[in-house]
């Protein structure tokens, strides 16, 4: 699946900032950051396309996936979780 709004370079920068390195794409923090960017994009799409219910369902699934990543981080390192929430600008 290709995300045209999020280039490979943008993704690498995200993973470098939150995951430790550009190749550490499996880290929970990096995944949460990627989900956050995708959620922001879909939210903007849904503001102008209110009846796009398949995208709305995808958005809700993505929010759940991000929630699971954040819960994992919260269980293992509460300080890292708190810092990540502030960096990503998520209210929780």
PyMOL Python script that loads the backbone (N, CA, C, O; Angstrom):
from pymol import cmd

cmd.read_pdbstr("""\
ATOM      1  N   UNK A   1       0.838  -1.182   0.000  1.00  0.00           N
ATOM      2  CA  UNK A   1       0.000   0.000   0.000  1.00  0.00           C
ATOM      3  C   UNK A   1       0.879   1.239   0.000  1.00  0.00           C
ATOM      4  O   UNK A   1       1.758   1.380   0.850  1.00  0.00           O
ATOM      5  N   UNK A   2       0.653   2.112  -0.922  1.00  0.00           N
ATOM      6  CA  UNK A   2       1.453   3.316  -1.041  1.00  0.00           C
ATOM      7  C   UNK A   2       0.692   4.505  -0.479  1.00  0.00           C
ATOM      8  O   UNK A   2      -0.463   4.741  -0.833  1.00  0.00           O
ATOM      9  N   UNK A   3       1.338   5.239   0.385  1.00  0.00           N
ATOM     10  CA  UNK A   3       0.726   6.435   0.956  1.00  0.00           C
ATOM     11  C   UNK A   3       1.307   7.639   0.239  1.00  0.00           C
ATOM     12  O   UNK A   3       2.415   8.072   0.557  1.00  0.00           O
ATOM     13  N   UNK A   4       0.583   8.182  -0.718  1.00  0.00           N
ATOM     14  CA  UNK A   4       1.122   9.262  -1.538  1.00  0.00           C
ATOM     15  C   UNK A   4       1.320  10.546  -0.739  1.00  0.00           C
ATOM     16  O   UNK A   4       2.177  11.358  -1.089  1.00  0.00           O
ATOM     17  N   UNK A   5       0.555  10.744   0.312  1.00  0.00           N
ATOM     18  CA  UNK A   5       0.685  11.968   1.095  1.00  0.00           C
ATOM     19  C   UNK A   5       1.827  11.889   2.089  1.00  0.00           C
ATOM     20  O   UNK A   5       2.207  12.909   2.665  1.00  0.00           O
ATOM     21  N   UNK A   6       2.383  10.709   2.306  1.00  0.00           N
ATOM     22  CA  UNK A   6       3.475  10.527   3.247  1.00  0.00           C
ATOM     23  C   UNK A   6       4.617   9.808   2.510  1.00  0.00           C
ATOM     24  O   UNK A   6       4.577   8.593   2.321  1.00  0.00           O
ATOM     25  N   UNK A   7       5.628  10.576   2.101  1.00  0.00           N
ATOM     26  CA  UNK A   7       6.713  10.003   1.311  1.00  0.00           C
ATOM     27  C   UNK A   7       7.598   9.106   2.178  1.00  0.00           C
ATOM     28  O   UNK A   7       7.515   9.137   3.406  1.00  0.00           O
ATOM     29  N   UNK A   8       8.424   8.328   1.540  1.00  0.00           N
ATOM     30  CA  UNK A   8       9.353   7.443   2.236  1.00  0.00           C
ATOM     31  C   UNK A   8      10.292   8.249   3.118  1.00  0.00           C
ATOM     32  O   UNK A   8      10.632   7.835   4.226  1.00  0.00           O
ATOM     33  N   UNK A   9      10.703   9.394   2.619  1.00  0.00           N
ATOM     34  CA  UNK A   9      11.593  10.253   3.400  1.00  0.00           C
ATOM     35  C   UNK A   9      10.891  10.762   4.662  1.00  0.00           C
ATOM     36  O   UNK A   9      11.489  10.816   5.736  1.00  0.00           O
ATOM     37  N   UNK A  10       9.626  11.132   4.519  1.00  0.00           N
ATOM     38  CA  UNK A  10       8.858  11.591   5.685  1.00  0.00           C
ATOM     39  C   UNK A  10       8.726  10.473   6.718  1.00  0.00           C
ATOM     40  O   UNK A  10       8.868  10.704   7.919  1.00  0.00           O
ATOM     41  N   UNK A  11       8.456   9.267   6.239  1.00  0.00           N
ATOM     42  CA  UNK A  11       8.324   8.122   7.148  1.00  0.00           C
ATOM     43  C   UNK A  11       9.646   7.840   7.851  1.00  0.00           C
ATOM     44  O   UNK A  11       9.670   7.574   9.053  1.00  0.00           O
ATOM     45  N   UNK A  12      10.749   7.898   7.100  1.00  0.00           N
ATOM     46  CA  UNK A  12      12.060   7.667   7.701  1.00  0.00           C
ATOM     47  C   UNK A  12      12.365   8.697   8.781  1.00  0.00           C
ATOM     48  O   UNK A  12      12.928   8.364   9.824  1.00  0.00           O
ATOM     49  N   UNK A  13      11.990   9.948   8.528  1.00  0.00           N
ATOM     50  CA  UNK A  13      12.195  10.999   9.534  1.00  0.00           C
ATOM     51  C   UNK A  13      11.364  10.723  10.787  1.00  0.00           C
ATOM     52  O   UNK A  13      11.830  10.915  11.910  1.00  0.00           O
ATOM     53  N   UNK A  14      10.126  10.269  10.577  1.00  0.00           N
ATOM     54  CA  UNK A  14       9.269   9.920  11.720  1.00  0.00           C
ATOM     55  C   UNK A  14       9.891   8.812  12.556  1.00  0.00           C
ATOM     56  O   UNK A  14       9.971   8.914  13.780  1.00  0.00           O
ATOM     57  N   UNK A  15      10.328   7.755  11.885  1.00  0.00           N
ATOM     58  CA  UNK A  15      10.910   6.620  12.603  1.00  0.00           C
ATOM     59  C   UNK A  15      12.234   6.995  13.260  1.00  0.00           C
ATOM     60  O   UNK A  15      12.579   6.476  14.322  1.00  0.00           O
ATOM     61  N   UNK A  16      12.977   7.904  12.615  1.00  0.00           N
ATOM     62  CA  UNK A  16      14.235   8.342  13.209  1.00  0.00           C
ATOM     63  C   UNK A  16      13.979   9.148  14.482  1.00  0.00           C
ATOM     64  O   UNK A  16      14.699   9.013  15.471  1.00  0.00           O
ATOM     65  N   UNK A  17      12.953   9.980  14.443  1.00  0.00           N
ATOM     66  CA  UNK A  17      12.639  10.829  15.592  1.00  0.00           C
ATOM     67  C   UNK A  17      12.034  10.023  16.746  1.00  0.00           C
ATOM     68  O   UNK A  17      12.398  10.232  17.903  1.00  0.00           O
ATOM     69  N   UNK A  18      11.118   9.108  16.439  1.00  0.00           N
ATOM     70  CA  UNK A  18      10.393   8.402  17.495  1.00  0.00           C
ATOM     71  C   UNK A  18      10.882   6.975  17.735  1.00  0.00           C
ATOM     72  O   UNK A  18      10.750   6.456  18.843  1.00  0.00           O
ATOM     73  N   UNK A  19      11.447   6.334  16.706  1.00  0.00           N
ATOM     74  CA  UNK A  19      11.848   4.946  16.850  1.00  0.00           C
ATOM     75  C   UNK A  19      13.321   4.748  17.147  1.00  0.00           C
ATOM     76  O   UNK A  19      13.739   3.640  17.481  1.00  0.00           O
ATOM     77  N   UNK A  20      14.110   5.796  17.031  1.00  0.00           N
ATOM     78  CA  UNK A  20      15.533   5.675  17.312  1.00  0.00           C
ATOM     79  C   UNK A  20      16.375   5.706  16.055  1.00  0.00           C
ATOM     80  O   UNK A  20      17.431   6.339  16.034  1.00  0.00           O
ATOM     81  N   UNK A  21      15.922   5.024  14.993  1.00  0.00           N
ATOM     82  CA  UNK A  21      16.627   5.056  13.719  1.00  0.00           C
ATOM     83  C   UNK A  21      15.613   4.885  12.599  1.00  0.00           C
ATOM     84  O   UNK A  21      14.487   4.444  12.828  1.00  0.00           O
ATOM     85  N   UNK A  22      16.021   5.237  11.393  1.00  0.00           N
ATOM     86  CA  UNK A  22      15.114   5.162  10.248  1.00  0.00           C
ATOM     87  C   UNK A  22      14.739   3.725   9.908  1.00  0.00           C
ATOM     88  O   UNK A  22      13.701   3.478   9.295  1.00  0.00           O
ATOM     89  N   UNK A  23      15.589   2.774  10.308  1.00  0.00           N
ATOM     90  CA  UNK A  23      15.312   1.369   9.983  1.00  0.00           C
ATOM     91  C   UNK A  23      14.525   0.660  11.078  1.00  0.00           C
ATOM     92  O   UNK A  23      14.110  -0.484  10.892  1.00  0.00           O
ATOM     93  N   UNK A  24      14.314   1.310  12.208  1.00  0.00           N
ATOM     94  CA  UNK A  24      13.583   0.702  13.312  1.00  0.00           C
ATOM     95  C   UNK A  24      12.086   0.971  13.141  1.00  0.00           C
ATOM     96  O   UNK A  24      11.485   1.713  13.918  1.00  0.00           O
ATOM     97  N   UNK A  25      11.498   0.360  12.114  1.00  0.00           N
ATOM     98  CA  UNK A  25      10.110   0.638  11.771  1.00  0.00           C
ATOM     99  C   UNK A  25       9.125  -0.141  12.637  1.00  0.00           C
ATOM    100  O   UNK A  25       7.920   0.101  12.557  1.00  0.00           O
ATOM    101  N   UNK A  26       9.598  -1.052  13.448  1.00  0.00           N
ATOM    102  CA  UNK A  26       8.708  -1.864  14.257  1.00  0.00           C
ATOM    103  C   UNK A  26       8.525  -1.371  15.676  1.00  0.00           C
ATOM    104  O   UNK A  26       7.751  -1.954  16.435  1.00  0.00           O
ATOM    105  N   UNK A  27       9.220  -0.309  16.049  1.00  0.00           N
ATOM    106  CA  UNK A  27       9.104   0.181  17.420  1.00  0.00           C
ATOM    107  C   UNK A  27       7.691   0.714  17.663  1.00  0.00           C
ATOM    108  O   UNK A  27       7.080   1.307  16.773  1.00  0.00           O
ATOM    109  N   UNK A  28       7.187   0.501  18.857  1.00  0.00           N
ATOM    110  CA  UNK A  28       5.825   0.919  19.183  1.00  0.00           C
ATOM    111  C   UNK A  28       5.681   2.434  19.082  1.00  0.00           C
ATOM    112  O   UNK A  28       4.654   2.932  18.620  1.00  0.00           O
ATOM    113  N   UNK A  29       6.700   3.163  19.510  1.00  0.00           N
ATOM    114  CA  UNK A  29       6.637   4.624  19.446  1.00  0.00           C
ATOM    115  C   UNK A  29       6.621   5.105  17.987  1.00  0.00           C
ATOM    116  O   UNK A  29       5.882   6.026  17.640  1.00  0.00           O
ATOM    117  N   UNK A  30       7.432   4.481  17.152  1.00  0.00           N
ATOM    118  CA  UNK A  30       7.449   4.840  15.731  1.00  0.00           C
ATOM    119  C   UNK A  30       6.131   4.518  15.056  1.00  0.00           C
ATOM    120  O   UNK A  30       5.638   5.299  14.243  1.00  0.00           O
ATOM    121  N   UNK A  31       5.559   3.369  15.391  1.00  0.00           N
ATOM    122  CA  UNK A  31       4.270   2.992  14.832  1.00  0.00           C
ATOM    123  C   UNK A  31       3.188   3.960  15.277  1.00  0.00           C
ATOM    124  O   UNK A  31       2.349   4.361  14.470  1.00  0.00           O
ATOM    125  N   UNK A  32       3.195   4.341  16.542  1.00  0.00           N
ATOM    126  CA  UNK A  32       2.198   5.286  17.051  1.00  0.00           C
ATOM    127  C   UNK A  32       2.324   6.633  16.335  1.00  0.00           C
ATOM    128  O   UNK A  32       1.317   7.266  16.020  1.00  0.00           O
ATOM    129  N   UNK A  33       3.550   7.065  16.080  1.00  0.00           N
ATOM    130  CA  UNK A  33       3.764   8.321  15.368  1.00  0.00           C
ATOM    131  C   UNK A  33       3.244   8.237  13.937  1.00  0.00           C
ATOM    132  O   UNK A  33       2.630   9.182  13.442  1.00  0.00           O
ATOM    133  N   UNK A  34       3.486   7.110  13.274  1.00  0.00           N
ATOM    134  CA  UNK A  34       2.996   6.927  11.910  1.00  0.00           C
ATOM    135  C   UNK A  34       1.475   6.901  11.888  1.00  0.00           C
ATOM    136  O   UNK A  34       0.854   7.527  11.029  1.00  0.00           O
ATOM    137  N   UNK A  35       0.870   6.180  12.831  1.00  0.00           N
ATOM    138  CA  UNK A  35      -0.590   6.159  12.915  1.00  0.00           C
ATOM    139  C   UNK A  35      -1.138   7.567  13.132  1.00  0.00           C
ATOM    140  O   UNK A  35      -2.166   7.928  12.561  1.00  0.00           O
ATOM    141  N   UNK A  36      -0.459   8.356  13.950  1.00  0.00           N
ATOM    142  CA  UNK A  36      -0.921   9.718  14.228  1.00  0.00           C
ATOM    143  C   UNK A  36      -0.933  10.553  12.957  1.00  0.00           C
ATOM    144  O   UNK A  36      -1.884  11.295  12.715  1.00  0.00           O
ATOM    145  N   UNK A  37       0.108  10.443  12.146  1.00  0.00           N
ATOM    146  CA  UNK A  37       0.155  11.197  10.890  1.00  0.00           C
ATOM    147  C   UNK A  37      -0.954  10.753   9.947  1.00  0.00           C
ATOM    148  O   UNK A  37      -1.598  11.583   9.305  1.00  0.00           O
ATOM    149  N   UNK A  38      -1.176   9.450   9.863  1.00  0.00           N
ATOM    150  CA  UNK A  38      -2.230   8.932   8.993  1.00  0.00           C
ATOM    151  C   UNK A  38      -3.606   9.348   9.498  1.00  0.00           C
ATOM    152  O   UNK A  38      -4.491   9.659   8.701  1.00  0.00           O
ATOM    153  N   UNK A  39      -3.791   9.354  10.807  1.00  0.00           N
ATOM    154  CA  UNK A  39      -5.067   9.764  11.400  1.00  0.00           C
ATOM    155  C   UNK A  39      -5.341  11.233  11.101  1.00  0.00           C
ATOM    156  O   UNK A  39      -6.471  11.598  10.779  1.00  0.00           O
ATOM    157  N   UNK A  40      -4.322  12.074  11.205  1.00  0.00           N
ATOM    158  CA  UNK A  40      -4.489  13.496  10.894  1.00  0.00           C
ATOM    159  C   UNK A  40      -4.929  13.686   9.442  1.00  0.00           C
ATOM    160  O   UNK A  40      -5.813  14.490   9.146  1.00  0.00           O
ATOM    161  N   UNK A  41      -4.297  12.931   8.547  1.00  0.00           N
ATOM    162  CA  UNK A  41      -4.636  13.038   7.129  1.00  0.00           C
ATOM    163  C   UNK A  41      -6.079  12.608   6.877  1.00  0.00           C
ATOM    164  O   UNK A  41      -6.817  13.300   6.176  1.00  0.00           O
ATOM    165  N   UNK A  42      -6.483  11.483   7.436  1.00  0.00           N
ATOM    166  CA  UNK A  42      -7.849  10.993   7.218  1.00  0.00           C
ATOM    167  C   UNK A  42      -8.881  11.913   7.861  1.00  0.00           C
ATOM    168  O   UNK A  42      -9.983  12.069   7.336  1.00  0.00           O
ATOM    169  N   UNK A  43      -8.539  12.515   8.977  1.00  0.00           N
ATOM    170  CA  UNK A  43      -9.453  13.446   9.634  1.00  0.00           C
ATOM    171  C   UNK A  43      -9.734  14.633   8.727  1.00  0.00           C
ATOM    172  O   UNK A  43     -10.879  15.069   8.604  1.00  0.00           O
ATOM    173  N   UNK A  44      -8.685  15.160   8.090  1.00  0.00           N
ATOM    174  CA  UNK A  44      -8.871  16.273   7.154  1.00  0.00           C
ATOM    175  C   UNK A  44      -9.726  15.839   5.966  1.00  0.00           C
ATOM    176  O   UNK A  44     -10.581  16.598   5.511  1.00  0.00           O
ATOM    177  N   UNK A  45      -9.506  14.643   5.467  1.00  0.00           N
ATOM    178  CA  UNK A  45     -10.293  14.123   4.349  1.00  0.00           C
ATOM    179  C   UNK A  45     -11.769  14.040   4.732  1.00  0.00           C
ATOM    180  O   UNK A  45     -12.641  14.401   3.941  1.00  0.00           O
ATOM    181  N   UNK A  46     -12.044  13.570   5.936  1.00  0.00           N
ATOM    182  CA  UNK A  46     -13.435  13.392   6.356  1.00  0.00           C
ATOM    183  C   UNK A  46     -14.138  14.715   6.649  1.00  0.00           C
ATOM    184  O   UNK A  46     -15.367  14.778   6.627  1.00  0.00           O
ATOM    185  N   UNK A  47     -13.377  15.768   6.920  1.00  0.00           N
ATOM    186  CA  UNK A  47     -14.012  17.076   7.121  1.00  0.00           C
ATOM    187  C   UNK A  47     -14.688  17.558   5.840  1.00  0.00           C
ATOM    188  O   UNK A  47     -15.728  18.214   5.890  1.00  0.00           O
ATOM    189  N   UNK A  48     -14.093  17.229   4.693  1.00  0.00           N
ATOM    190  CA  UNK A  48     -14.684  17.670   3.425  1.00  0.00           C
ATOM    191  C   UNK A  48     -15.527  16.580   2.764  1.00  0.00           C
ATOM    192  O   UNK A  48     -16.284  16.876   1.838  1.00  0.00           O
ATOM    193  N   UNK A  49     -15.419  15.335   3.211  1.00  0.00           N
ATOM    194  CA  UNK A  49     -16.191  14.226   2.644  1.00  0.00           C
ATOM    195  C   UNK A  49     -16.948  13.521   3.761  1.00  0.00           C
ATOM    196  O   UNK A  49     -16.584  12.422   4.179  1.00  0.00           O
ATOM    197  N   UNK A  50     -17.992  14.163   4.230  1.00  0.00           N
ATOM    198  CA  UNK A  50     -18.695  13.702   5.419  1.00  0.00           C
ATOM    199  C   UNK A  50     -19.367  12.339   5.249  1.00  0.00           C
ATOM    200  O   UNK A  50     -19.583  11.635   6.236  1.00  0.00           O
ATOM    201  N   UNK A  51     -19.698  11.958   4.019  1.00  0.00           N
ATOM    202  CA  UNK A  51     -20.430  10.702   3.810  1.00  0.00           C
ATOM    203  C   UNK A  51     -19.527   9.539   3.394  1.00  0.00           C
ATOM    204  O   UNK A  51     -20.024   8.497   2.967  1.00  0.00           O
ATOM    205  N   UNK A  52     -18.225   9.704   3.513  1.00  0.00           N
ATOM    206  CA  UNK A  52     -17.275   8.650   3.159  1.00  0.00           C
ATOM    207  C   UNK A  52     -17.141   7.690   4.341  1.00  0.00           C
ATOM    208  O   UNK A  52     -16.233   7.820   5.163  1.00  0.00           O
ATOM    209  N   UNK A  53     -18.052   6.733   4.411  1.00  0.00           N
ATOM    210  CA  UNK A  53     -18.131   5.869   5.589  1.00  0.00           C
ATOM    211  C   UNK A  53     -17.045   4.802   5.619  1.00  0.00           C
ATOM    212  O   UNK A  53     -16.660   4.352   6.698  1.00  0.00           O
ATOM    213  N   UNK A  54     -16.544   4.387   4.460  1.00  0.00           N
ATOM    214  CA  UNK A  54     -15.468   3.395   4.468  1.00  0.00           C
ATOM    215  C   UNK A  54     -14.179   4.008   5.021  1.00  0.00           C
ATOM    216  O   UNK A  54     -13.423   3.343   5.731  1.00  0.00           O
ATOM    217  N   UNK A  55     -13.937   5.265   4.696  1.00  0.00           N
ATOM    218  CA  UNK A  55     -12.771   5.947   5.261  1.00  0.00           C
ATOM    219  C   UNK A  55     -12.960   6.169   6.751  1.00  0.00           C
ATOM    220  O   UNK A  55     -12.004   6.067   7.521  1.00  0.00           O
ATOM    221  N   UNK A  56     -14.184   6.472   7.166  1.00  0.00           N
ATOM    222  CA  UNK A  56     -14.460   6.652   8.591  1.00  0.00           C
ATOM    223  C   UNK A  56     -14.159   5.366   9.348  1.00  0.00           C
ATOM    224  O   UNK A  56     -13.578   5.408  10.433  1.00  0.00           O
ATOM    225  N   UNK A  57     -14.547   4.228   8.790  1.00  0.00           N
ATOM    226  CA  UNK A  57     -14.277   2.935   9.433  1.00  0.00           C
ATOM    227  C   UNK A  57     -12.772   2.701   9.514  1.00  0.00           C
ATOM    228  O   UNK A  57     -12.272   2.239  10.540  1.00  0.00           O
ATOM    229  N   UNK A  58     -12.049   3.013   8.445  1.00  0.00           N
ATOM    230  CA  UNK A  58     -10.591   2.863   8.445  1.00  0.00           C
ATOM    231  C   UNK A  58      -9.954   3.756   9.504  1.00  0.00           C
ATOM    232  O   UNK A  58      -9.007   3.355  10.181  1.00  0.00           O
ATOM    233  N   UNK A  59     -10.480   4.964   9.638  1.00  0.00           N
ATOM    234  CA  UNK A  59      -9.968   5.887  10.648  1.00  0.00           C
ATOM    235  C   UNK A  59     -10.167   5.315  12.048  1.00  0.00           C
ATOM    236  O   UNK A  59      -9.253   5.360  12.872  1.00  0.00           O
ATOM    237  N   UNK A  60     -11.338   4.787  12.317  1.00  0.00           N
ATOM    238  CA  UNK A  60     -11.613   4.229  13.642  1.00  0.00           C
ATOM    239  C   UNK A  60     -10.733   3.018  13.935  1.00  0.00           C
ATOM    240  O   UNK A  60     -10.281   2.841  15.066  1.00  0.00           O
ATOM    241  N   UNK A  61     -10.487   2.185  12.926  1.00  0.00           N
ATOM    242  CA  UNK A  61      -9.595   1.046  13.114  1.00  0.00           C
ATOM    243  C   UNK A  61      -8.177   1.522  13.424  1.00  0.00           C
ATOM    244  O   UNK A  61      -7.493   0.953  14.274  1.00  0.00           O
ATOM    245  N   UNK A  62      -7.747   2.572  12.722  1.00  0.00           N
ATOM    246  CA  UNK A  62      -6.411   3.097  12.927  1.00  0.00           C
ATOM    247  C   UNK A  62      -6.256   3.704  14.321  1.00  0.00           C
ATOM    248  O   UNK A  62      -5.213   3.550  14.958  1.00  0.00           O
ATOM    249  N   UNK A  63      -7.292   4.390  14.789  1.00  0.00           N
ATOM    250  CA  UNK A  63      -7.264   4.950  16.138  1.00  0.00           C
ATOM    251  C   UNK A  63      -7.116   3.825  17.158  1.00  0.00           C
ATOM    252  O   UNK A  63      -6.382   3.968  18.137  1.00  0.00           O
ATOM    253  N   UNK A  64      -7.806   2.709  16.936  1.00  0.00           N
ATOM    254  CA  UNK A  64      -7.689   1.562  17.829  1.00  0.00           C
ATOM    255  C   UNK A  64      -6.295   0.955  17.816  1.00  0.00           C
ATOM    256  O   UNK A  64      -5.779   0.549  18.858  1.00  0.00           O
ATOM    257  N   UNK A  65      -5.681   0.891  16.631  1.00  0.00           N
ATOM    258  CA  UNK A  65      -4.327   0.355  16.531  1.00  0.00           C
ATOM    259  C   UNK A  65      -3.334   1.253  17.263  1.00  0.00           C
ATOM    260  O   UNK A  65      -2.441   0.771  17.960  1.00  0.00           O
ATOM    261  N   UNK A  66      -3.505   2.570  17.094  1.00  0.00           N
ATOM    262  CA  UNK A  66      -2.627   3.506  17.798  1.00  0.00           C
ATOM    263  C   UNK A  66      -2.815   3.380  19.305  1.00  0.00           C
ATOM    264  O   UNK A  66      -1.848   3.433  20.065  1.00  0.00           O
ATOM    265  N   UNK A  67      -4.061   3.213  19.731  1.00  0.00           N
ATOM    266  CA  UNK A  67      -4.366   3.059  21.158  1.00  0.00           C
ATOM    267  C   UNK A  67      -3.647   1.832  21.728  1.00  0.00           C
ATOM    268  O   UNK A  67      -3.102   1.883  22.831  1.00  0.00           O
ATOM    269  N   UNK A  68      -3.651   0.731  20.969  1.00  0.00           N
ATOM    270  CA  UNK A  68      -2.965  -0.483  21.426  1.00  0.00           C
ATOM    271  C   UNK A  68      -1.461  -0.263  21.521  1.00  0.00           C
ATOM    272  O   UNK A  68      -0.832  -0.729  22.472  1.00  0.00           O
ATOM    273  N   UNK A  69      -0.875   0.436  20.557  1.00  0.00           N
ATOM    274  CA  UNK A  69       0.562   0.753  20.619  1.00  0.00           C
ATOM    275  C   UNK A  69       0.861   1.604  21.851  1.00  0.00           C
ATOM    276  O   UNK A  69       1.826   1.352  22.573  1.00  0.00           O
ATOM    277  N   UNK A  70       0.034   2.604  22.078  1.00  0.00           N
ATOM    278  CA  UNK A  70       0.260   3.483  23.227  1.00  0.00           C
ATOM    279  C   UNK A  70       0.049   2.756  24.545  1.00  0.00           C
ATOM    280  O   UNK A  70       0.756   3.022  25.517  1.00  0.00           O
ATOM    281  N   UNK A  71      -0.919   1.836  24.592  1.00  0.00           N
ATOM    282  CA  UNK A  71      -1.125   1.052  25.814  1.00  0.00           C
ATOM    283  C   UNK A  71       0.082   0.175  26.110  1.00  0.00           C
ATOM    284  O   UNK A  71       0.463   0.003  27.268  1.00  0.00           O
ATOM    285  N   UNK A  72       0.683  -0.379  25.063  1.00  0.00           N
ATOM    286  CA  UNK A  72       1.881  -1.198  25.223  1.00  0.00           C
ATOM    287  C   UNK A  72       3.017  -0.366  25.825  1.00  0.00           C
ATOM    288  O   UNK A  72       3.692  -0.795  26.761  1.00  0.00           O
ATOM    289  N   UNK A  73       3.213   0.840  25.264  1.00  0.00           N
ATOM    290  CA  UNK A  73       4.262   1.721  25.768  1.00  0.00           C
ATOM    291  C   UNK A  73       3.971   2.100  27.216  1.00  0.00           C
ATOM    292  O   UNK A  73       4.876   2.137  28.049  1.00  0.00           O
ATOM    293  N   UNK A  74       2.718   2.377  27.505  1.00  0.00           N
ATOM    294  CA  UNK A  74       2.319   2.773  28.855  1.00  0.00           C
ATOM    295  C   UNK A  74       2.610   1.666  29.866  1.00  0.00           C
ATOM    296  O   UNK A  74       3.051   1.948  30.981  1.00  0.00           O
ATOM    297  N   UNK A  75       2.366   0.405  29.486  1.00  0.00           N
ATOM    298  CA  UNK A  75       2.629  -0.725  30.379  1.00  0.00           C
ATOM    299  C   UNK A  75       4.114  -0.899  30.658  1.00  0.00           C
ATOM    300  O   UNK A  75       4.498  -1.279  31.764  1.00  0.00           O
ATOM    301  N   UNK A  76       4.962  -0.623  29.654  1.00  0.00           N
ATOM    302  CA  UNK A  76       6.386  -0.896  29.789  1.00  0.00           C
ATOM    303  C   UNK A  76       7.209   0.279  30.290  1.00  0.00           C
ATOM    304  O   UNK A  76       8.212   0.076  30.975  1.00  0.00           O
ATOM    305  N   UNK A  77       6.808   1.517  29.962  1.00  0.00           N
ATOM    306  CA  UNK A  77       7.588   2.685  30.372  1.00  0.00           C
ATOM    307  C   UNK A  77       6.673   3.909  30.413  1.00  0.00           C
ATOM    308  O   UNK A  77       6.457   4.565  29.394  1.00  0.00           O
ATOM    309  N   UNK A  78       6.141   4.209  31.593  1.00  0.00           N
ATOM    310  CA  UNK A  78       5.151   5.281  31.740  1.00  0.00           C
ATOM    311  C   UNK A  78       5.734   6.645  31.400  1.00  0.00           C
ATOM    312  O   UNK A  78       5.022   7.499  30.870  1.00  0.00           O
ATOM    313  N   UNK A  79       7.006   6.870  31.690  1.00  0.00           N
ATOM    314  CA  UNK A  79       7.622   8.164  31.387  1.00  0.00           C
ATOM    315  C   UNK A  79       7.743   8.369  29.873  1.00  0.00           C
ATOM    316  O   UNK A  79       7.486   9.461  29.365  1.00  0.00           O
ATOM    317  N   UNK A  80       8.132   7.319  29.166  1.00  0.00           N
ATOM    318  CA  UNK A  80       8.229   7.390  27.710  1.00  0.00           C
ATOM    319  C   UNK A  80       6.849   7.652  27.108  1.00  0.00           C
ATOM    320  O   UNK A  80       6.719   8.403  26.141  1.00  0.00           O
ATOM    321  N   UNK A  81       5.825   7.030  27.685  1.00  0.00           N
ATOM    322  CA  UNK A  81       4.451   7.219  27.236  1.00  0.00           C
ATOM    323  C   UNK A  81       4.038   8.678  27.376  1.00  0.00           C
ATOM    324  O   UNK A  81       3.499   9.272  26.442  1.00  0.00           O
ATOM    325  N   UNK A  82       4.296   9.250  28.551  1.00  0.00           N
ATOM    326  CA  UNK A  82       3.910  10.644  28.797  1.00  0.00           C
ATOM    327  C   UNK A  82       4.630  11.599  27.851  1.00  0.00           C
ATOM    328  O   UNK A  82       4.032  12.547  27.343  1.00  0.00           O
ATOM    329  N   UNK A  83       5.913  11.345  27.618  1.00  0.00           N
ATOM    330  CA  UNK A  83       6.679  12.195  26.703  1.00  0.00           C
ATOM    331  C   UNK A  83       6.145  12.070  25.266  1.00  0.00           C
ATOM    332  O   UNK A  83       6.055  13.058  24.537  1.00  0.00           O
ATOM    333  N   UNK A  84       5.801  10.856  24.883  1.00  0.00           N
ATOM    334  CA  UNK A  84       5.305  10.611  23.521  1.00  0.00           C
ATOM    335  C   UNK A  84       3.966  11.293  23.298  1.00  0.00           C
ATOM    336  O   UNK A  84       3.733  11.864  22.233  1.00  0.00           O
ATOM    337  N   UNK A  85       3.088  11.243  24.282  1.00  0.00           N
ATOM    338  CA  UNK A  85       1.786  11.893  24.179  1.00  0.00           C
ATOM    339  C   UNK A  85       1.953  13.404  23.953  1.00  0.00           C
ATOM    340  O   UNK A  85       1.243  14.006  23.148  1.00  0.00           O
ATOM    341  N   UNK A  86       2.899  13.993  24.675  1.00  0.00           N
ATOM    342  CA  UNK A  86       3.144  15.434  24.527  1.00  0.00           C
ATOM    343  C   UNK A  86       3.728  15.725  23.145  1.00  0.00           C
ATOM    344  O   UNK A  86       3.311  16.678  22.487  1.00  0.00           O
ATOM    345  N   UNK A  87       4.689  14.912  22.699  1.00  0.00           N
ATOM    346  CA  UNK A  87       5.331  15.134  21.401  1.00  0.00           C
ATOM    347  C   UNK A  87       4.336  14.999  20.257  1.00  0.00           C
ATOM    348  O   UNK A  87       4.372  15.782  19.308  1.00  0.00           O
ATOM    349  N   UNK A  88       3.447  14.010  20.340  1.00  0.00           N
ATOM    350  CA  UNK A  88       2.500  13.777  19.260  1.00  0.00           C
ATOM    351  C   UNK A  88       1.308  14.725  19.320  1.00  0.00           C
ATOM    352  O   UNK A  88       0.574  14.870  18.342  1.00  0.00           O
ATOM    353  N   UNK A  89       1.118  15.360  20.453  1.00  0.00           N
ATOM    354  CA  UNK A  89       0.002  16.285  20.592  1.00  0.00           C
ATOM    355  C   UNK A  89      -1.332  15.574  20.729  1.00  0.00           C
ATOM    356  O   UNK A  89      -2.357  16.056  20.247  1.00  0.00           O
ATOM    357  N   UNK A  90      -1.311  14.421  21.390  1.00  0.00           N
ATOM    358  CA  UNK A  90      -2.534  13.641  21.587  1.00  0.00           C
ATOM    359  C   UNK A  90      -3.087  13.993  22.954  1.00  0.00           C
ATOM    360  O   UNK A  90      -2.348  14.034  23.938  1.00  0.00           O
ATOM    361  N   UNK A  91      -4.368  14.242  23.017  1.00  0.00           N
ATOM    362  CA  UNK A  91      -4.970  14.456  24.342  1.00  0.00           C
ATOM    363  C   UNK A  91      -5.383  13.110  24.878  1.00  0.00           C
ATOM    364  O   UNK A  91      -5.961  12.292  24.162  1.00  0.00           O
ATOM    365  N   UNK A  92      -5.089  12.888  26.125  1.00  0.00           N
ATOM    366  CA  UNK A  92      -5.413  11.593  26.715  1.00  0.00           C
ATOM    367  C   UNK A  92      -5.701  11.790  28.171  1.00  0.00           C
ATOM    368  O   UNK A  92      -6.000  10.827  28.877  1.00  0.00           O
TER     369      UNK A  92
END
""", "prot")
cmd.dss("prot")
cmd.show_as("cartoon", "prot")
cmd.util.cbc("prot")
cmd.orient("prot")
